[in-house]
């Protein structure tokens, strides 16, 4: 294979794919960097090679930056952060971010770190030798490997997806570079540390005044006396807007109270409103009826259960909610759909505000385009034209290999799954593509996916492991349902039998309340029984309407948890249908 070629070799098991990427010469880098900074764009550099080689090059670049972060090995740099703690960088700003994937690539980590790089800055992704990446075990896949699967036995469709995306964007974008060990002189790469000139970015003064778009939102907020909902993509300044609004209301002598999932999650609000802004956790506020305020601000509303939000709306007459629709660390798309339906039903008059222009980089930033395209951060259920609904539906099993080879189908199904869940993160995309024992079913009409369900198979454990679980001594990964049956309900027999768990089920919004969910579930039950599965179950938040759906389809309610789930404020329920 030519080093300058563009060749993709697909293997049936999703492993061993080789992708050639045309390399840009280091000589053109300075011009590209200069143009990127002029356009308020960010640069992506992928370094592929041995861990020692990649670190040697990246070390030289890292030493040139002051506003920097290294994600991965924490042994060398005092400011390095492990991939497991990468979400703590959210809200920070860096001129240079280095993500070392030699010990495994976490999709959530990649998304979170990318969102911290400022305009003109550089994201560096260190990967194993390019032709080997995906053929040798990725250690972060340990989180996917349900017992008794080994990491080495899993497919690597997600990594292949990443590699194809890098190849495509490095070919078509002037600010996406891919350099591989042996294809470029080391001294030329090391010398780029002088070209970066991060001091120019460090000297940029951070503004504490609203942008034009924020000022427009502030004017609307000041005029409206009821409920306002501010929607924004990550990085567009919604939290800052809340901070500006709080400061303005305080100047007018109004009492303002901030609510968020945690004080840390609202740090951007405090930066613009002042650290003296009163804060209260939502559950604490609801438990104390003596707490009052003229203005209630709710940040990161998608992370707060709907029941709590509407209890707050009923108690406070003047409320501003801010929520992220699409973003680097995950989305509240399913929350938004359910929240808006209920808001329209309960309140006649509320105003919707939108911030869609990023603050840290230009709207046409190529790094954002690459990230959104690669991790499907903006995937939504498609809008279908009205057609003949009398045509029969087709029930299909969709393989992970088929998804990996069909970008349109992957986006369609992933978007539908996102729309039905409170919060979806990039890790869920990898789970869909590479988790073992996954089955994906859909109902199709006119080649359009109207309903989809994701299942995983559990059980089939050996007698020794089953005994350890029943005794409470072991909890192997990937067997949530059968373990709960054995430990909580004293039904250990399911540990050694084939049991399937429905992880997610979703019906397209345009086709809800037409029985499609039940039709899909009944078809799945028939298929699973035919395949030798002895029972199908699920665990979910026990909202009354959701529970009715499962019971209507012949599932028995076996257990309701004692604690309410953070996402839904409902206790968890466990249902089962035995064949």
MOPE-V818361 format. One record per pair of residues at least 24 apart in sequence whose ideal C-beta (glycine too) atoms are under 7 Angstrom apart, sorted by the first residue. I is the first residue (numbers start at 1). GAP is how many residues later the second one is. D is the distance in whole Angstrom. If there is no record, write none. Layout:
I:GAP:D
I:GAP:D
//
This chain:
3:180:6
6:161:6
6:165:7
8:156:7
12:389:7
13:142:6
14:141:3
14:142:6
14:143:4
14:146:7
14:387:6
14:390:6
15:119:6
15:120:6
15:140:6
15:141:5
16:119:5
17:117:6
17:143:5
18:113:5
19:144:5
19:145:6
19:148:5
21:145:6
21:146:5
21:149:5
21:157:5
22:148:7
22:149:6
23:155:6
23:156:6
23:157:7
23:160:5
23:161:7
24:153:5
26:158:6
26:162:4
26:163:6
26:166:6
29:148:7
29:163:6
29:166:6
30:165:5
32:142:5
32:143:6
33:162:6
35:139:7
36:84:6
36:139:5
37:83:4
39:323:6
40:79:4
40:80:7
40:321:6
40:322:4
41:78:7
41:134:6
41:320:7
41:321:6
41:324:5
41:325:6
42:75:5
42:77:6
42:78:7
42:79:5
42:81:7
42:319:6
42:323:6
42:325:4
43:79:5
43:132:5
44:79:5
44:131:7
44:132:5
44:323:5
44:326:6
45:77:6
45:79:5
45:132:5
46:79:5
46:81:6
46:120:6
46:132:4
47:77:6
47:79:5
47:132:6
48:79:5
48:81:6
48:82:4
48:130:7
48:132:5
48:133:7
49:80:6
49:131:6
49:132:3
50:79:7
50:131:6
51:51:4
53:128:5
54:48:7
54:72:4
57:132:5
57:133:6
58:40:5
58:66:6
58:68:6
60:130:5
60:133:5
61:35:7
61:63:7
61:131:7
61:132:5
61:135:6
62:34:7
62:36:6
63:130:7
64:129:4
64:132:5
64:134:6
65:30:5
65:31:4
65:133:4
66:132:7
66:136:5
67:26:7
67:27:5
67:28:4
67:134:7
67:135:6
68:26:6
68:27:6
68:28:5
69:25:5
69:28:5
69:47:7
70:28:5
71:27:7
71:28:5
71:29:7
71:38:6
71:42:5
72:27:7
72:28:3
72:31:6
73:27:6
83:26:5
86:26:5
86:27:6
87:25:5
87:242:6
89:24:6
89:27:5
90:25:7
90:239:6
91:176:6
91:177:6
92:24:5
93:25:5
93:267:7
94:24:7
94:27:6
95:26:5
95:103:4
95:106:4
95:107:6
96:25:6
96:26:5
96:102:6
97:26:5
98:26:5
98:28:7
99:26:5
99:27:7
100:26:5
101:24:6
101:25:6
101:26:5
102:24:6
102:26:6
103:36:5
104:34:5
104:35:4
104:36:3
104:37:7
105:33:6
105:35:6
106:34:5
107:268:6
107:319:4
107:320:5
107:322:6
107:323:5
108:221:7
108:317:5
108:318:5
108:319:5
110:316:7
111:217:4
111:218:6
111:260:7
111:264:6
111:315:5
112:216:6
112:217:5
114:214:6
114:253:7
114:257:5
115:119:6
115:120:6
115:213:4
117:250:7
118:83:6
118:242:5
118:243:7
119:241:6
119:242:4
119:243:7
120:81:5
121:80:6
122:74:7
123:244:6
129:52:7
130:50:5
133:26:6
133:30:7
134:25:4
134:26:6
134:29:7
141:293:7
144:287:6
144:290:6
144:291:5
145:332:7
146:290:6
146:291:7
146:331:5
146:332:2
146:333:7
147:329:3
147:330:6
147:331:6
147:332:7
149:287:5
154:280:6
154:282:6
155:245:6
155:279:5
156:278:6
157:243:6
157:247:4
157:276:4
157:277:6
158:271:7
158:272:4
158:275:5
158:276:5
160:244:6
161:243:6
161:272:7
162:212:6
165:205:7
165:208:6
165:209:4
169:201:5
173:193:5
175:191:5
176:190:6
176:194:6
208:64:7
210:34:5
211:26:7
211:148:6
213:142:6
213:144:5
214:26:7
214:27:5
214:30:6
214:141:7
217:24:5
217:136:5
217:138:6
218:26:6
218:27:6
218:30:7
220:131:7
220:133:6
221:24:5
221:99:6
222:26:7
224:127:5
225:93:6
226:92:7
226:123:6
226:124:6
227:86:6
227:92:5
227:120:6
227:123:4
228:92:5
228:122:7
228:123:5
228:125:6
229:92:5
229:121:7
229:123:6
229:124:7
230:90:7
230:91:7
230:92:4
230:123:5
230:125:7
231:92:6
231:94:5
231:121:7
231:123:5
232:92:6
232:122:7
232:123:4
232:124:7
233:91:7
233:92:6
233:93:5
233:94:6
233:123:6
234:90:5
234:93:3
234:94:5
235:123:5
235:124:6
235:125:6
236:119:4
236:120:6
236:121:6
236:122:6
236:123:6
237:118:6
237:122:5
238:84:4
238:117:6
239:27:7
239:29:4
239:30:5
239:60:6
239:83:7
240:28:6
240:32:5
241:114:7
242:27:5
242:55:5
242:57:6
242:78:7
242:80:5
243:25:7
243:26:4
243:27:7
243:28:6
243:29:3
243:30:4
244:28:5
245:75:7
246:27:4
246:31:6
246:51:6
247:25:7
247:26:5
247:27:7
249:46:5
254:40:4
254:41:6
255:38:5
255:39:5
256:37:6
256:38:7
256:39:5
256:41:6
257:36:4
257:39:5
258:39:5
258:41:7
259:26:6
259:37:7
259:38:7
259:39:5
259:53:7
260:39:4
260:40:5
261:39:5
261:42:4
261:43:6
265:34:7
265:35:5
266:33:5
269:30:6
282:26:5
282:30:7
283:25:7
286:25:6
294:24:6
298:24:7
302:30:2
302:33:4
302:34:7
302:121:7
305:262:7
305:263:5
305:264:3
306:32:6
306:33:6
306:36:7
307:262:4
308:261:6
310:32:7
310:36:7
326:51:5
326:52:5
327:50:7
329:96:7
330:93:5
330:94:6
330:95:4
331:87:6
331:92:7
331:93:6
332:90:7
332:91:6
333:47:7
333:85:5
333:86:5
333:91:7
334:84:7
334:85:6
334:86:5
334:87:5
334:88:5
335:87:5
337:82:6
337:172:7
375:51:4
375:54:6
376:35:6
376:38:5
376:53:6
379:32:5
379:35:5
379:36:4
379:39:6
380:35:5
380:39:6
381:34:5
381:35:5
381:38:5
381:127:5
381:128:6
382:30:6
382:33:7
384:64:5
384:126:6
387:59:5
391:54:6
393:50:5
393:51:7
393:52:5
393:57:7
393:126:7
394:50:4
395:46:7
395:48:6
395:128:4
396:45:7
396:46:5
396:48:6
397:42:7
397:44:6
398:42:5
398:44:6
400:33:6
400:34:7
400:38:6
403:29:7
403:30:6
404:29:6
412:37:5
413:29:7
413:36:6
413:39:6
416:33:6
416:36:5
416:90:5
416:92:6
417:35:6
417:37:7
417:87:5
417:89:5
419:87:6
419:90:7
420:84:7
420:86:3
421:83:6
422:145:4
422:146:7
423:144:6
441:79:7
441:83:5
443:73:6
443:76:7
443:77:5
450:57:7
450:58:5
450:61:5
450:66:6
451:55:7
451:56:5
451:57:7
451:65:5
451:66:6
451:69:5
452:54:5
453:49:6
453:51:7
453:52:4
453:67:6
453:68:7
453:71:6
454:49:5
454:50:5
455:45:5
455:46:6
455:47:5
455:48:6
456:45:6
456:47:6
457:41:6
457:43:5
458:24:5
458:41:5
458:43:6
459:35:6
459:36:6
459:37:7
459:38:5
459:39:6
459:40:4
460:36:7
460:38:5
461:34:5
461:35:6
463:33:7
466:26:6
466:29:4
466:30:5
469:26:6
470:25:7
480:59:6
481:56:5
481:58:6
484:75:7
484:90:6
488:71:6
489:69:6
489:70:6
494:41:7
497:37:5
498:34:6
498:35:5
498:36:6
499:34:7
499:35:6
499:36:5
499:38:7
500:28:5
500:33:5
500:36:5
501:36:6
501:37:6
502:34:7
502:36:4
517:32:7
518:34:7
518:35:6
521:32:5
522:31:7
525:52:7
529:50:5
534:44:7
534:45:6
535:41:6
535:42:6
535:43:4
535:44:6
536:41:5
537:37:7
537:38:6
537:39:4
538:37:6
539:33:6
539:34:7
539:35:5
540:32:7
540:33:6
541:24:5
541:27:4
541:29:4
541:31:6
542:28:5
542:29:5
542:30:7
542:31:4
543:25:7
543:27:5
547:26:6
550:25:5
//
